[in-house]
Amino acid sequence: MKTIDELALKLLDGSFFLEEAVELLEKVLITESLSRTGGNQSEAAKMLGIHRNTLQRKMTEYKIDGRRKKPMTSVTRDSSKRTKVKSA
């Protein structure tokens, strides 16, 4: 792949060591897989082809927040703020 080759050359030109380049790639892949799965770590691990425990260890190592994103919910009304209708 041309883009991978270009990336590798840029990393070499930028004085990155192999370990740093691998770390950068892992962080991006983990973050993106978690984003695509809505924070589901089991699904993200499957997508990456690694065990869930390995994913969690790497998330801790790279300080990646893996909490699920809460779905948007409709606004609920506070029943104590309802106006009372007087009966005639």
PyRosetta script that sets phi, psi and omega in degrees:
from pyrosetta import init, pose_from_sequence

init()
pose = pose_from_sequence("MKTIDELALKLLDGSFFLEEAVELLEKVLITESLSRTGGNQSEAAKMLGIHRNTLQRKMTEYKIDGRRKKPMTSVTRDSSKRTKVKSA")
pose.set_psi(1, 131.5)
pose.set_omega(1, -177.7)
pose.set_phi(2, -65.7)
pose.set_psi(2, -41.4)
pose.set_omega(2, -177.6)
pose.set_phi(3, -65.8)
pose.set_psi(3, -35.6)
pose.set_omega(3, 177.3)
pose.set_phi(4, -66.4)
pose.set_psi(4, -42.7)
pose.set_omega(4, 178.2)
pose.set_phi(5, -62.0)
pose.set_psi(5, -42.6)
pose.set_omega(5, 178.8)
pose.set_phi(6, -64.0)
pose.set_psi(6, -41.6)
pose.set_omega(6, 178.4)
pose.set_phi(7, -62.0)
pose.set_psi(7, -44.1)
pose.set_omega(7, 179.9)
pose.set_phi(8, -61.2)
pose.set_psi(8, -41.5)
pose.set_omega(8, 179.1)
pose.set_phi(9, -65.8)
pose.set_psi(9, -40.5)
pose.set_omega(9, 178.0)
pose.set_phi(10, -64.0)
pose.set_psi(10, -39.7)
pose.set_omega(10, 178.6)
pose.set_phi(11, -65.5)
pose.set_psi(11, -41.0)
pose.set_omega(11, 177.5)
pose.set_phi(12, -65.2)
pose.set_psi(12, -42.0)
pose.set_omega(12, 178.9)
pose.set_phi(13, -66.3)
pose.set_psi(13, -27.7)
pose.set_omega(13, -180.0)
pose.set_phi(14, -88.2)
pose.set_psi(14, 10.1)
pose.set_omega(14, 178.7)
pose.set_phi(15, 61.8)
pose.set_psi(15, 35.2)
pose.set_omega(15, 174.4)
pose.set_phi(16, -83.0)
pose.set_psi(16, 139.4)
pose.set_omega(16, 172.5)
pose.set_phi(17, -85.0)
pose.set_psi(17, 159.0)
pose.set_omega(17, -177.8)
pose.set_phi(18, -55.0)
pose.set_psi(18, -43.7)
pose.set_omega(18, -179.3)
pose.set_phi(19, -59.4)
pose.set_psi(19, -40.6)
pose.set_omega(19, 179.0)
pose.set_phi(20, -67.7)
pose.set_psi(20, -39.5)
pose.set_omega(20, 179.3)
pose.set_phi(21, -65.1)
pose.set_psi(21, -41.9)
pose.set_omega(21, 178.8)
pose.set_phi(22, -64.2)
pose.set_psi(22, -41.7)
pose.set_omega(22, 179.0)
pose.set_phi(23, -61.1)
pose.set_psi(23, -45.1)
pose.set_omega(23, 178.7)
pose.set_phi(24, -60.2)
pose.set_psi(24, -45.5)
pose.set_omega(24, -179.6)
pose.set_phi(25, -64.7)
pose.set_psi(25, -43.8)
pose.set_omega(25, 179.5)
pose.set_phi(26, -61.7)
pose.set_psi(26, -43.0)
pose.set_omega(26, -180.0)
pose.set_phi(27, -59.5)
pose.set_psi(27, -45.5)
pose.set_omega(27, -179.0)
pose.set_phi(28, -65.0)
pose.set_psi(28, -46.2)
pose.set_omega(28, -179.2)
pose.set_phi(29, -63.5)
pose.set_psi(29, -41.6)
pose.set_omega(29, 179.8)
pose.set_phi(30, -66.8)
pose.set_psi(30, -46.7)
pose.set_omega(30, -179.8)
pose.set_phi(31, -60.9)
pose.set_psi(31, -44.3)
pose.set_omega(31, -178.9)
pose.set_phi(32, -68.0)
pose.set_psi(32, -40.7)
pose.set_omega(32, 179.7)
pose.set_phi(33, -65.6)
pose.set_psi(33, -38.2)
pose.set_omega(33, 176.7)
pose.set_phi(34, -66.3)
pose.set_psi(34, -38.5)
pose.set_omega(34, 178.0)
pose.set_phi(35, -63.7)
pose.set_psi(35, -45.0)
pose.set_omega(35, -178.4)
pose.set_phi(36, -67.8)
pose.set_psi(36, -26.3)
pose.set_omega(36, -179.3)
pose.set_phi(37, -100.1)
pose.set_psi(37, 9.1)
pose.set_omega(37, 179.4)
pose.set_phi(38, 66.4)
pose.set_psi(38, 26.3)
pose.set_omega(38, 179.2)
pose.set_phi(39, 90.4)
pose.set_psi(39, 2.9)
pose.set_omega(39, -179.9)
pose.set_phi(40, -74.9)
pose.set_psi(40, 106.2)
pose.set_omega(40, -174.5)
pose.set_phi(41, -67.7)
pose.set_psi(41, -35.3)
pose.set_omega(41, 178.4)
pose.set_phi(42, -64.4)
pose.set_psi(42, -45.0)
pose.set_omega(42, 179.1)
pose.set_phi(43, -67.2)
pose.set_psi(43, -39.6)
pose.set_omega(43, 178.5)
pose.set_phi(44, -63.3)
pose.set_psi(44, -41.1)
pose.set_omega(44, 178.7)
pose.set_phi(45, -63.2)
pose.set_psi(45, -42.5)
pose.set_omega(45, 177.0)
pose.set_phi(46, -60.9)
pose.set_psi(46, -43.0)
pose.set_omega(46, -179.9)
pose.set_phi(47, -60.3)
pose.set_psi(47, -37.0)
pose.set_omega(47, -178.2)
pose.set_phi(48, -85.8)
pose.set_psi(48, -13.6)
pose.set_omega(48, -179.2)
pose.set_phi(49, 75.7)
pose.set_psi(49, 31.4)
pose.set_omega(49, 178.9)
pose.set_phi(50, -128.7)
pose.set_psi(50, 164.4)
pose.set_omega(50, 177.6)
pose.set_phi(51, -73.3)
pose.set_psi(51, 149.6)
pose.set_omega(51, -179.3)
pose.set_phi(52, -59.0)
pose.set_psi(52, -37.5)
pose.set_omega(52, 178.7)
pose.set_phi(53, -63.9)
pose.set_psi(53, -36.6)
pose.set_omega(53, 177.4)
pose.set_phi(54, -65.5)
pose.set_psi(54, -41.9)
pose.set_omega(54, 177.5)
pose.set_phi(55, -60.0)
pose.set_psi(55, -46.9)
pose.set_omega(55, -178.9)
pose.set_phi(56, -63.3)
pose.set_psi(56, -38.5)
pose.set_omega(56, 178.2)
pose.set_phi(57, -64.0)
pose.set_psi(57, -43.4)
pose.set_omega(57, 179.9)
pose.set_phi(58, -68.0)
pose.set_psi(58, -36.2)
pose.set_omega(58, 176.9)
pose.set_phi(59, -62.0)
pose.set_psi(59, -41.2)
pose.set_omega(59, 177.7)
pose.set_phi(60, -66.1)
pose.set_psi(60, -45.9)
pose.set_omega(60, -179.1)
pose.set_phi(61, -60.1)
pose.set_psi(61, -41.7)
pose.set_omega(61, -177.1)
pose.set_phi(62, -94.5)
pose.set_psi(62, 2.7)
pose.set_omega(62, 179.9)
pose.set_phi(63, 56.5)
pose.set_psi(63, 51.1)
pose.set_omega(63, 178.7)
pose.set_phi(64, -100.7)
pose.set_psi(64, 126.3)
pose.set_omega(64, 179.5)
pose.set_phi(65, -79.4)
pose.set_psi(65, 121.0)
pose.set_omega(65, -177.0)
pose.set_phi(66, -109.1)
pose.set_psi(66, 16.9)
pose.set_omega(66, -179.0)
pose.set_phi(67, -65.9)
pose.set_psi(67, 142.7)
pose.set_omega(67, 178.1)
pose.set_phi(68, -65.3)
pose.set_psi(68, 145.1)
pose.set_omega(68, 175.1)
pose.set_phi(69, -80.4)
pose.set_psi(69, 129.7)
pose.set_omega(69, -179.9)
pose.set_phi(70, -74.6)
pose.set_psi(70, 135.3)
pose.set_omega(70, 178.5)
pose.set_phi(71, -68.3)
pose.set_psi(71, 151.4)
pose.set_omega(71, 177.9)
pose.set_phi(72, -67.5)
pose.set_psi(72, 132.9)
pose.set_omega(72, 178.3)
pose.set_phi(73, -116.5)
pose.set_psi(73, 158.7)
pose.set_omega(73, 178.9)
pose.set_phi(74, -73.7)
pose.set_psi(74, 156.2)
pose.set_omega(74, -179.4)
pose.set_phi(75, -72.4)
pose.set_psi(75, 130.3)
pose.set_omega(75, 177.9)
pose.set_phi(76, -100.8)
pose.set_psi(76, 146.7)
pose.set_omega(76, -179.8)
pose.set_phi(77, -90.5)
pose.set_psi(77, 145.3)
pose.set_omega(77, 176.3)
pose.set_phi(78, -84.7)
pose.set_psi(78, 117.5)
pose.set_omega(78, -176.1)
pose.set_phi(79, -63.3)
pose.set_psi(79, -22.8)
pose.set_omega(79, -179.0)
pose.set_phi(80, -74.2)
pose.set_psi(80, -14.8)
pose.set_omega(80, -178.5)
pose.set_phi(81, -98.1)
pose.set_psi(81, 2.6)
pose.set_omega(81, 179.6)
pose.set_phi(82, -70.7)
pose.set_psi(82, 144.1)
pose.set_omega(82, 177.3)
pose.set_phi(83, -83.8)
pose.set_psi(83, 140.1)
pose.set_omega(83, -178.7)
pose.set_phi(84, -89.4)
pose.set_psi(84, 136.9)
pose.set_omega(84, 178.0)
pose.set_phi(85, -97.6)
pose.set_psi(85, 125.8)
pose.set_omega(85, 179.6)
pose.set_phi(86, -81.7)
pose.set_psi(86, 135.2)
pose.set_omega(86, 177.8)
pose.set_phi(87, -88.7)
pose.set_psi(87, 148.7)
pose.set_omega(87, -175.6)
pose.set_phi(88, -83.9)
pose.dump_pdb("model.pdb")
